[in-house]
Amino acid sequence: MLDDVHLYLRKSQNALLNIMCVSFHGEGAEFMEIVAPAVHRCKSTVLSSTTGKDLVRQLQGSMPELTDLQITVRNLFDLPEEDILQLHDLPKFKQLRLYNVGLQWGNVRLERLRSLQLANLEATAPTLGQVLAIIQSPPDLKQLALSNIRITIDGIPPLQNGSV
């Protein structure tokens, strides 16, 4: 199976890629290692895993053709700070869906974003200031869905047990 991926990447040369990887037992790590040198050609990427680390680490770098990214991690988890998804150089980026996986919010530019869906983010959730910047920045934002995320006011930790 993975030999076919090598062959396809070699034959497709500079064609844009639509990547989909569903990993149940960590086998996505090997697939993503093969695909990693070609992430700059990705137009659409859908990743689903039980742990997330095997998928997210390979997505670092420039992805100028990327328009759509969805990452779903089936277990509730926050990556260590050094493993948080970092996205940059995304001039065509229109749709972002993250479930149980965080993003380094301070460095990502989302001017062309049309849809943002975030679910089950705790330590890696954007701050209130970052959410407001996301809402105000892209003129074409049509959909914003925030579910079970722990938004903090910039510099102020979230309330514990609902008390002030």
Order of alpha helices (4+ residues) and beta strands (2+ residues): alpha-beta-alpha-beta-alpha-beta-beta-beta-beta-beta-alpha-beta
